[in-house]
Amino acid sequence: MSNVAENFAKITAKIEEKGDAALEIAEIFQFNITGEDSGTWTVNLKEGPSCTEGENDDATCVITIADEDFLGLMAGERNGMELFATGKLKIERDAMAAMKLEKLFKM
């Protein structure tokens, strides 16, 4: 499995490729990754699109997840709803916005 930063680089490439289509999601997501490969990233699909390292006070949805669970989710080995149901994926602010992430990952 690749590391967290590499996965956010892939997300960056995907949203740059999709451009205006990514902006249709119209949300700002902040990912707080915990564990050995921890960090905070913001995926801005409202005023961008962009994916940058760091926090965003205007984030519509803040997602906290362990690095190994995030990597498993990105690899398609873990299910987001299962992670949420078991408390391994936490959502703050607008939980409904998190549902739009699936659209991004399917692009």
N, CA, C and O atoms as CSV, one atom per row, in Angstrom:
chain,resi,resn,atom,element,x,y,z
A,1,MET,N,N,0.842,-1.188,0.000
A,1,MET,CA,C,0.000,0.000,0.000
A,1,MET,C,C,0.880,1.242,0.000
A,1,MET,O,O,1.941,1.266,0.623
A,2,SER,N,N,0.437,2.249,-0.689
A,2,SER,CA,C,1.191,3.496,-0.737
A,2,SER,C,C,0.858,4.348,0.482
A,2,SER,O,O,-0.052,4.024,1.245
A,3,ASN,N,N,1.595,5.429,0.658
A,3,ASN,CA,C,1.361,6.246,1.839
A,3,ASN,C,C,0.256,7.284,1.614
A,3,ASN,O,O,-0.241,7.462,0.502
A,4,VAL,N,N,-0.102,7.949,2.686
A,4,VAL,CA,C,-1.209,8.905,2.664
A,4,VAL,C,C,-0.940,10.049,1.676
A,4,VAL,O,O,-1.812,10.388,0.876
A,5,ALA,N,N,0.254,10.645,1.725
A,5,ALA,CA,C,0.575,11.765,0.833
A,5,ALA,C,C,0.451,11.363,-0.637
A,5,ALA,O,O,-0.023,12.150,-1.456
A,6,GLU,N,N,0.874,10.142,-0.976
A,6,GLU,CA,C,0.755,9.666,-2.360
A,6,GLU,C,C,-0.712,9.578,-2.780
A,6,GLU,O,O,-1.050,9.874,-3.926
A,7,ASN,N,N,-1.573,9.175,-1.862
A,7,ASN,CA,C,-2.997,9.092,-2.176
A,7,ASN,C,C,-3.596,10.475,-2.374
A,7,ASN,O,O,-4.447,10.660,-3.244
A,8,PHE,N,N,-3.168,11.445,-1.583
A,8,PHE,CA,C,-3.671,12.802,-1.795
A,8,PHE,C,C,-3.117,13.393,-3.091
A,8,PHE,O,O,-3.770,14.234,-3.708
A,9,ALA,N,N,-1.933,12.970,-3.511
A,9,ALA,CA,C,-1.408,13.389,-4.812
A,9,ALA,C,C,-2.284,12.831,-5.933
A,9,ALA,O,O,-2.527,13.507,-6.932
A,10,LYS,N,N,-2.753,11.599,-5.764
A,10,LYS,CA,C,-3.660,10.997,-6.751
A,10,LYS,C,C,-4.994,11.743,-6.777
A,10,LYS,O,O,-5.566,11.965,-7.845
A,11,ILE,N,N,-5.484,12.126,-5.601
A,11,ILE,CA,C,-6.731,12.903,-5.533
A,11,ILE,C,C,-6.531,14.244,-6.231
A,11,ILE,O,O,-7.409,14.699,-6.965
A,12,THR,N,N,-5.382,14.877,-6.007
A,12,THR,CA,C,-5.071,16.151,-6.654
A,12,THR,C,C,-5.117,16.002,-8.169
A,12,THR,O,O,-5.736,16.812,-8.858
A,13,ALA,N,N,-4.461,14.966,-8.686
A,13,ALA,CA,C,-4.445,14.730,-10.134
A,13,ALA,C,C,-5.855,14.504,-10.664
A,13,ALA,O,O,-6.207,15.002,-11.733
A,14,LYS,N,N,-6.659,13.755,-9.921
A,14,LYS,CA,C,-8.025,13.448,-10.347
A,14,LYS,C,C,-8.879,14.716,-10.410
A,14,LYS,O,O,-9.600,14.921,-11.387
A,15,ILE,N,N,-8.811,15.562,-9.391
A,15,ILE,CA,C,-9.659,16.752,-9.411
A,15,ILE,C,C,-9.170,17.780,-10.427
A,15,ILE,O,O,-9.973,18.525,-10.987
A,16,GLU,N,N,-7.858,17.826,-10.670
A,16,GLU,CA,C,-7.349,18.719,-11.716
A,16,GLU,C,C,-7.813,18.239,-13.083
A,16,GLU,O,O,-8.155,19.045,-13.948
A,17,GLU,N,N,-7.822,16.930,-13.273
A,17,GLU,CA,C,-8.273,16.337,-14.536
A,17,GLU,C,C,-9.762,16.618,-14.764
A,17,GLU,O,O,-10.180,16.922,-15.881
A,18,LYS,N,N,-10.544,16.516,-13.710
A,18,LYS,CA,C,-12.004,16.682,-13.835
A,18,LYS,C,C,-12.445,18.142,-13.793
A,18,LYS,O,O,-13.526,18.463,-14.287
A,19,GLY,N,N,-11.646,19.029,-13.224
A,19,GLY,CA,C,-11.923,20.463,-13.220
A,19,GLY,C,C,-13.327,20.839,-12.785
A,19,GLY,O,O,-13.709,20.628,-11.634
A,20,ASP,N,N,-14.097,21.401,-13.718
A,20,ASP,CA,C,-15.447,21.879,-13.414
A,20,ASP,C,C,-16.371,20.770,-12.933
A,20,ASP,O,O,-17.267,21.026,-12.128
A,21,ALA,N,N,-16.173,19.550,-13.407
A,21,ALA,CA,C,-17.005,18.434,-12.958
A,21,ALA,C,C,-16.802,18.195,-11.457
A,21,ALA,O,O,-17.751,17.872,-10.743
A,22,ALA,N,N,-15.569,18.354,-10.987
A,22,ALA,CA,C,-15.290,18.202,-9.556
A,22,ALA,C,C,-15.953,19.316,-8.765
A,22,ALA,O,O,-16.407,19.098,-7.641
A,23,LEU,N,N,-16.011,20.512,-9.346
A,23,LEU,CA,C,-16.632,21.642,-8.652
A,23,LEU,C,C,-18.129,21.457,-8.452
A,23,LEU,O,O,-18.720,22.111,-7.593
A,24,GLU,N,N,-18.751,20.575,-9.230
A,24,GLU,CA,C,-20.181,20.311,-9.063
A,24,GLU,C,C,-20.481,19.723,-7.682
A,24,GLU,O,O,-21.610,19.824,-7.201
A,25,ILE,N,N,-19.498,19.122,-7.053
A,25,ILE,CA,C,-19.679,18.571,-5.708
A,25,ILE,C,C,-19.867,19.712,-4.711
A,25,ILE,O,O,-20.606,19.564,-3.738
A,26,ALA,N,N,-19.212,20.839,-4.939
A,26,ALA,CA,C,-19.399,22.102,-4.208
A,26,ALA,C,C,-19.255,21.981,-2.684
A,26,ALA,O,O,-20.057,22.542,-1.937
A,27,GLU,N,N,-18.248,21.258,-2.236
A,27,GLU,CA,C,-17.991,21.103,-0.799
A,27,GLU,C,C,-16.493,21.245,-0.542
A,27,GLU,O,O,-15.672,21.087,-1.446
A,28,ILE,N,N,-16.160,21.546,0.709
A,28,ILE,CA,C,-14.765,21.577,1.143
A,28,ILE,C,C,-14.611,20.496,2.211
A,28,ILE,O,O,-15.298,20.519,3.232
A,29,PHE,N,N,-13.709,19.553,1.968
A,29,PHE,CA,C,-13.486,18.427,2.866
A,29,PHE,C,C,-12.123,18.563,3.538
A,29,PHE,O,O,-11.114,18.796,2.872
A,30,GLN,N,N,-12.102,18.417,4.841
A,30,GLN,CA,C,-10.837,18.381,5.566
A,30,GLN,C,C,-10.657,16.972,6.101
A,30,GLN,O,O,-11.547,16.437,6.762
A,31,PHE,N,N,-9.513,16.371,5.818
A,31,PHE,CA,C,-9.186,15.029,6.274
A,31,PHE,C,C,-8.126,15.126,7.360
A,31,PHE,O,O,-7.019,15.609,7.121
A,32,ASN,N,N,-8.472,14.663,8.549
A,32,ASN,CA,C,-7.518,14.565,9.647
A,32,ASN,C,C,-7.110,13.102,9.727
A,32,ASN,O,O,-7.882,12.249,10.163
A,33,ILE,N,N,-5.886,12.829,9.299
A,33,ILE,CA,C,-5.375,11.463,9.268
A,33,ILE,C,C,-4.530,11.243,10.518
A,33,ILE,O,O,-3.602,12.003,10.795
A,34,THR,N,N,-4.863,10.190,11.270
A,34,THR,CA,C,-4.125,9.885,12.494
A,34,THR,C,C,-3.242,8.662,12.269
A,34,THR,O,O,-3.409,7.943,11.283
A,35,GLY,N,N,-2.314,8.430,13.175
A,35,GLY,CA,C,-1.428,7.276,13.078
A,35,GLY,C,C,-0.024,7.679,12.703
A,35,GLY,O,O,0.328,8.856,12.762
A,36,GLU,N,N,0.779,6.707,12.318
A,36,GLU,CA,C,2.178,6.958,11.958
A,36,GLU,C,C,2.321,7.899,10.774
A,36,GLU,O,O,3.224,8.735,10.741
A,37,ASP,N,N,1.427,7.760,9.803
A,37,ASP,CA,C,1.473,8.566,8.574
A,37,ASP,C,C,0.399,9.658,8.659
A,37,ASP,O,O,-0.425,9.810,7.757
A,38,SER,N,N,0.427,10.411,9.760
A,38,SER,CA,C,-0.635,11.382,10.033
A,38,SER,C,C,-0.413,12.699,9.309
A,38,SER,O,O,0.685,12.997,8.838
A,39,GLY,N,N,-1.475,13.471,9.236
A,39,GLY,CA,C,-1.429,14.791,8.630
A,39,GLY,C,C,-2.842,15.289,8.383
A,39,GLY,O,O,-3.818,14.578,8.624
A,40,THR,N,N,-2.938,16.502,7.905
A,40,THR,CA,C,-4.233,17.097,7.602
A,40,THR,C,C,-4.200,17.606,6.173
A,40,THR,O,O,-3.261,18.292,5.769
A,41,TRP,N,N,-5.224,17.269,5.415
A,41,TRP,CA,C,-5.344,17.694,4.029
A,41,TRP,C,C,-6.729,18.283,3.797
A,41,TRP,O,O,-7.704,17.889,4.437
A,42,THR,N,N,-6.795,19.227,2.876
A,42,THR,CA,C,-8.071,19.832,2.490
A,42,THR,C,C,-8.301,19.600,1.007
A,42,THR,O,O,-7.445,19.902,0.174
A,43,VAL,N,N,-9.463,19.064,0.694
A,43,VAL,CA,C,-9.894,18.885,-0.693
A,43,VAL,C,C,-11.002,19.915,-0.910
A,43,VAL,O,O,-12.111,19.776,-0.395
A,44,ASN,N,N,-10.676,20.941,-1.678
A,44,ASN,CA,C,-11.605,22.048,-1.903
A,44,ASN,C,C,-12.269,21.883,-3.262
A,44,ASN,O,O,-11.647,22.089,-4.303
A,45,LEU,N,N,-13.534,21.510,-3.234
A,45,LEU,CA,C,-14.300,21.338,-4.464
A,45,LEU,C,C,-15.376,22.405,-4.562
A,45,LEU,O,O,-16.390,22.234,-5.239
A,46,LYS,N,N,-15.130,23.507,-3.871
A,46,LYS,CA,C,-16.054,24.629,-3.885
A,46,LYS,C,C,-15.395,25.851,-4.509
A,46,LYS,O,O,-16.006,26.558,-5.311
A,47,GLU,N,N,-14.154,26.090,-4.137
A,47,GLU,CA,C,-13.420,27.271,-4.592
A,47,GLU,C,C,-12.119,26.848,-5.240
A,47,GLU,O,O,-11.072,27.403,-4.908
A,48,GLY,N,N,-12.137,25.927,-6.115
A,48,GLY,CA,C,-10.884,25.380,-6.630
A,48,GLY,C,C,-11.052,24.884,-8.030
A,48,GLY,O,O,-11.258,25.687,-8.941
A,49,PRO,N,N,-10.975,23.634,-8.237
A,49,PRO,CA,C,-10.732,22.592,-7.244
A,49,PRO,C,C,-9.260,22.524,-6.856
A,49,PRO,O,O,-8.380,22.850,-7.651
A,50,SER,N,N,-9.005,22.093,-5.616
A,50,SER,CA,C,-7.628,21.937,-5.166
A,50,SER,C,C,-7.558,20.917,-4.042
A,50,SER,O,O,-8.560,20.600,-3.400
A,51,CYS,N,N,-6.369,20.419,-3.824
A,51,CYS,CA,C,-6.091,19.507,-2.724
A,51,CYS,C,C,-4.768,19.967,-2.129
A,51,CYS,O,O,-3.730,19.917,-2.789
A,52,THR,N,N,-4.810,20.415,-0.881
A,52,THR,CA,C,-3.620,20.977,-0.247
A,52,THR,C,C,-3.428,20.374,1.137
A,52,THR,O,O,-4.376,19.908,1.769
A,53,GLU,N,N,-2.190,20.396,1.589
A,53,GLU,CA,C,-1.917,19.943,2.945
A,53,GLU,C,C,-2.266,21.076,3.898
A,53,GLU,O,O,-1.918,22.230,3.650
A,54,GLY,N,N,-2.950,20.748,4.982
A,54,GLY,CA,C,-3.303,21.743,5.985
A,54,GLY,C,C,-4.795,21.821,6.230
A,54,GLY,O,O,-5.595,21.205,5.526
A,55,GLU,N,N,-5.151,22.596,7.247
A,55,GLU,CA,C,-6.544,22.748,7.656
A,55,GLU,C,C,-7.247,23.824,6.837
A,55,GLU,O,O,-6.613,24.638,6.165
A,56,ASN,N,N,-8.577,23.804,6.912
A,56,ASN,CA,C,-9.396,24.833,6.273
A,56,ASN,C,C,-10.564,25.141,7.217
A,56,ASN,O,O,-11.421,24.291,7.458
A,57,ASP,N,N,-10.585,26.364,7.743
A,57,ASP,CA,C,-11.639,26.764,8.680
A,57,ASP,C,C,-13.026,26.725,8.058
A,57,ASP,O,O,-14.025,26.630,8.771
A,58,ASP,N,N,-13.093,26.797,6.729
A,58,ASP,CA,C,-14.381,26.805,6.033
A,58,ASP,C,C,-14.822,25.419,5.578
A,58,ASP,O,O,-15.784,25.296,4.820
A,59,ALA,N,N,-14.136,24.382,6.026
A,59,ALA,CA,C,-14.480,23.019,5.600
A,59,ALA,C,C,-15.936,22.709,5.921
A,59,ALA,O,O,-16.400,22.925,7.041
A,60,THR,N,N,-16.642,22.202,4.926
A,60,THR,CA,C,-18.032,21.802,5.082
A,60,THR,C,C,-18.109,20.526,5.905
A,60,THR,O,O,-19.036,20.325,6.690
A,61,CYS,N,N,-17.117,19.673,5.706
A,61,CYS,CA,C,-17.122,18.334,6.305
A,61,CYS,C,C,-15.698,18.006,6.757
A,61,CYS,O,O,-14.751,18.129,5.981
A,62,VAL,N,N,-15.555,17.590,8.016
A,62,VAL,CA,C,-14.252,17.211,8.557
A,62,VAL,C,C,-14.292,15.710,8.863
A,62,VAL,O,O,-15.137,15.230,9.618
A,63,ILE,N,N,-13.360,14.999,8.256
A,63,ILE,CA,C,-13.304,13.541,8.386
A,63,ILE,C,C,-12.025,13.164,9.125
A,63,ILE,O,O,-10.929,13.570,8.740
A,64,THR,N,N,-12.180,12.390,10.181
A,64,THR,CA,C,-11.031,11.902,10.941
A,64,THR,C,C,-10.987,10.386,10.787
A,64,THR,O,O,-11.972,9.685,11.019
A,65,ILE,N,N,-9.800,9.899,10.382
A,65,ILE,CA,C,-9.635,8.481,10.099
A,65,ILE,C,C,-8.163,8.105,10.289
A,65,ILE,O,O,-7.273,8.912,10.023
A,66,ALA,N,N,-7.915,6.885,10.748
A,66,ALA,CA,C,-6.544,6.395,10.904
A,66,ALA,C,C,-5.919,6.167,9.535
A,66,ALA,O,O,-6.609,5.838,8.570
A,67,ASP,N,N,-4.615,6.343,9.465
A,67,ASP,CA,C,-3.895,6.195,8.201
A,67,ASP,C,C,-4.154,4.842,7.542
A,67,ASP,O,O,-4.404,4.785,6.338
A,68,GLU,N,N,-4.099,3.755,8.310
A,68,GLU,CA,C,-4.287,2.422,7.711
A,68,GLU,C,C,-5.713,2.248,7.175
A,68,GLU,O,O,-5.915,1.582,6.160
A,69,ASP,N,N,-6.694,2.840,7.849
A,69,ASP,CA,C,-8.075,2.747,7.361
A,69,ASP,C,C,-8.271,3.607,6.113
A,69,ASP,O,O,-8.971,3.210,5.182
A,70,PHE,N,N,-7.646,4.786,6.101
A,70,PHE,CA,C,-7.719,5.651,4.921
A,70,PHE,C,C,-7.105,4.956,3.715
A,70,PHE,O,O,-7.684,4.961,2.629
A,71,LEU,N,N,-5.931,4.359,3.905
A,71,LEU,CA,C,-5.265,3.675,2.797
A,71,LEU,C,C,-6.095,2.489,2.303
A,71,LEU,O,O,-6.179,2.244,1.099
A,72,GLY,N,N,-6.700,1.764,3.224
A,72,GLY,CA,C,-7.567,0.652,2.846
A,72,GLY,C,C,-8.797,1.131,2.087
A,72,GLY,O,O,-9.232,0.495,1.127
A,73,LEU,N,N,-9.347,2.243,2.520
A,73,LEU,CA,C,-10.502,2.833,1.847
A,73,LEU,C,C,-10.132,3.250,0.423
A,73,LEU,O,O,-10.874,2.984,-0.522
A,74,MET,N,N,-8.989,3.899,0.282
A,74,MET,CA,C,-8.543,4.365,-1.032
A,74,MET,C,C,-8.220,3.193,-1.961
A,74,MET,O,O,-8.384,3.300,-3.176
A,75,ALA,N,N,-7.766,2.087,-1.397
A,75,ALA,CA,C,-7.429,0.909,-2.202
A,75,ALA,C,C,-8.662,0.060,-2.518
A,75,ALA,O,O,-8.572,-0.926,-3.250
A,76,GLY,N,N,-9.809,0.447,-1.964
A,76,GLY,CA,C,-11.026,-0.318,-2.196
A,76,GLY,C,C,-11.120,-1.563,-1.328
A,76,GLY,O,O,-11.961,-2.429,-1.568
A,77,GLU,N,N,-10.258,-1.656,-0.315
A,77,GLU,CA,C,-10.228,-2.818,0.563
A,77,GLU,C,C,-11.111,-2.646,1.796
A,77,GLU,O,O,-11.408,-3.614,2.496
A,78,ARG,N,N,-11.527,-1.407,2.055
A,78,ARG,CA,C,-12.361,-1.125,3.218
A,78,ARG,C,C,-13.589,-0.341,2.764
A,78,ARG,O,O,-13.549,0.381,1.768
A,79,ASN,N,N,-14.660,-0.493,3.499
A,79,ASN,CA,C,-15.920,0.152,3.173
A,79,ASN,C,C,-16.136,1.347,4.102
A,79,ASN,O,O,-16.079,1.211,5.324
A,80,GLY,N,N,-16.384,2.514,3.514
A,80,GLY,CA,C,-16.571,3.737,4.285
A,80,GLY,C,C,-17.715,3.661,5.281
A,80,GLY,O,O,-17.590,4.147,6.405
A,81,MET,N,N,-18.828,3.058,4.884
A,81,MET,CA,C,-19.972,2.946,5.788
A,81,MET,C,C,-19.652,2.040,6.975
A,81,MET,O,O,-20.074,2.310,8.099
A,82,GLU,N,N,-18.909,0.972,6.724
A,82,GLU,CA,C,-18.499,0.077,7.813
A,82,GLU,C,C,-17.562,0.793,8.773
A,82,GLU,O,O,-17.698,0.676,9.991
A,83,LEU,N,N,-16.609,1.536,8.216
A,83,LEU,CA,C,-15.676,2.290,9.051
A,83,LEU,C,C,-16.425,3.299,9.904
A,83,LEU,O,O,-16.110,3.482,11.080
A,84,PHE,N,N,-17.418,3.954,9.312
A,84,PHE,CA,C,-18.226,4.932,10.041
A,84,PHE,C,C,-19.034,4.240,11.143
A,84,PHE,O,O,-19.077,4.711,12.279
A,85,ALA,N,N,-19.663,3.134,10.801
A,85,ALA,CA,C,-20.513,2.415,11.752
A,85,ALA,C,C,-19.732,1.879,12.948
A,85,ALA,O,O,-20.272,1.758,14.047
A,86,THR,N,N,-18.463,1.561,12.726
A,86,THR,CA,C,-17.639,1.029,13.810
A,86,THR,C,C,-16.832,2.115,14.524
A,86,THR,O,O,-16.022,1.815,15.401
A,87,GLY,N,N,-17.055,3.377,14.147
A,87,GLY,CA,C,-16.381,4.490,14.806
A,87,GLY,C,C,-14.960,4.733,14.344
A,87,GLY,O,O,-14.245,5.541,14.937
A,88,LYS,N,N,-14.539,4.044,13.293
A,88,LYS,CA,C,-13.177,4.221,12.782
A,88,LYS,C,C,-13.066,5.403,11.824
A,88,LYS,O,O,-11.963,5.853,11.513
A,89,LEU,N,N,-14.194,5.896,11.364
A,89,LEU,CA,C,-14.257,7.072,10.498
A,89,LEU,C,C,-15.250,8.017,11.168
A,89,LEU,O,O,-16.426,7.693,11.327
A,90,LYS,N,N,-14.759,9.180,11.553
A,90,LYS,CA,C,-15.609,10.149,12.243
A,90,LYS,C,C,-15.863,11.341,11.333
A,90,LYS,O,O,-14.963,11.807,10.635
A,91,ILE,N,N,-17.090,11.825,11.349
A,91,ILE,CA,C,-17.478,12.954,10.503
A,91,ILE,C,C,-18.004,14.075,11.386
A,91,ILE,O,O,-18.893,13.868,12.212
A,92,GLU,N,N,-17.447,15.256,11.200
A,92,GLU,CA,C,-17.915,16.439,11.895
A,92,GLU,C,C,-18.487,17.418,10.868
A,92,GLU,O,O,-18.167,17.361,9.680
A,93,ARG,N,N,-19.318,18.292,11.348
A,93,ARG,CA,C,-20.013,19.300,10.550
A,93,ARG,C,C,-21.074,18.638,9.690
A,93,ARG,O,O,-21.985,18.021,10.242
A,94,ASP,N,N,-21.007,18.732,8.376
A,94,ASP,CA,C,-22.086,18.253,7.507
A,94,ASP,C,C,-21.831,16.810,7.055
A,94,ASP,O,O,-21.087,16.569,6.104
A,95,ALA,N,N,-22.453,15.866,7.744
A,95,ALA,CA,C,-22.269,14.450,7.419
A,95,ALA,C,C,-22.818,14.115,6.037
A,95,ALA,O,O,-22.298,13.223,5.366
A,96,MET,N,N,-23.855,14.815,5.605
A,96,MET,CA,C,-24.433,14.557,4.280
A,96,MET,C,C,-23.429,14.907,3.176
A,96,MET,O,O,-23.438,14.288,2.111
A,97,ALA,N,N,-22.583,15.876,3.422
A,97,ALA,CA,C,-21.559,16.245,2.436
A,97,ALA,C,C,-20.607,15.081,2.188
A,97,ALA,O,O,-20.114,14.903,1.075
A,98,ALA,N,N,-20.350,14.292,3.225
A,98,ALA,CA,C,-19.439,13.149,3.087
A,98,ALA,C,C,-19.951,12.156,2.053
A,98,ALA,O,O,-19.162,11.467,1.408
A,99,MET,N,N,-21.260,12.082,1.894
A,99,MET,CA,C,-21.834,11.170,0.901
A,99,MET,C,C,-21.413,11.557,-0.512
A,99,MET,O,O,-21.381,10.708,-1.403
A,100,LYS,N,N,-21.092,12.819,-0.723
A,100,LYS,CA,C,-20.674,13.298,-2.048
A,100,LYS,C,C,-19.261,12.833,-2.406
A,100,LYS,O,O,-18.870,12.882,-3.573
A,101,LEU,N,N,-18.503,12.387,-1.418
A,101,LEU,CA,C,-17.146,11.901,-1.698
A,101,LEU,C,C,-17.173,10.702,-2.633
A,101,LEU,O,O,-16.278,10.536,-3.461
A,102,GLU,N,N,-18.176,9.885,-2.506
A,102,GLU,CA,C,-18.290,8.717,-3.381
A,102,GLU,C,C,-18.314,9.149,-4.843
A,102,GLU,O,O,-17.716,8.503,-5.703
A,103,LYS,N,N,-19.008,10.245,-5.110
A,103,LYS,CA,C,-19.067,10.767,-6.488
A,103,LYS,C,C,-17.664,11.148,-6.976
A,103,LYS,O,O,-17.298,10.868,-8.117
A,104,LEU,N,N,-16.891,11.786,-6.103
A,104,LEU,CA,C,-15.520,12.158,-6.462
A,104,LEU,C,C,-14.694,10.916,-6.771
A,104,LEU,O,O,-13.994,10.867,-7.783
A,105,PHE,N,N,-14.775,9.914,-5.902
A,105,PHE,CA,C,-13.951,8.717,-6.086
A,105,PHE,C,C,-14.366,7.900,-7.302
A,105,PHE,O,O,-13.569,7.120,-7.822
A,106,LYS,N,N,-15.591,8.066,-7.755
A,106,LYS,CA,C,-16.050,7.340,-8.939
A,106,LYS,C,C,-15.688,8.061,-10.235
A,106,LYS,O,O,-15.794,7.482,-11.316
A,107,MET,N,N,-15.261,9.320,-10.134
A,107,MET,CA,C,-14.933,10.092,-11.355
A,107,MET,C,C,-13.746,9.481,-12.067
A,107,MET,O,O,-13.322,9.987,-13.106
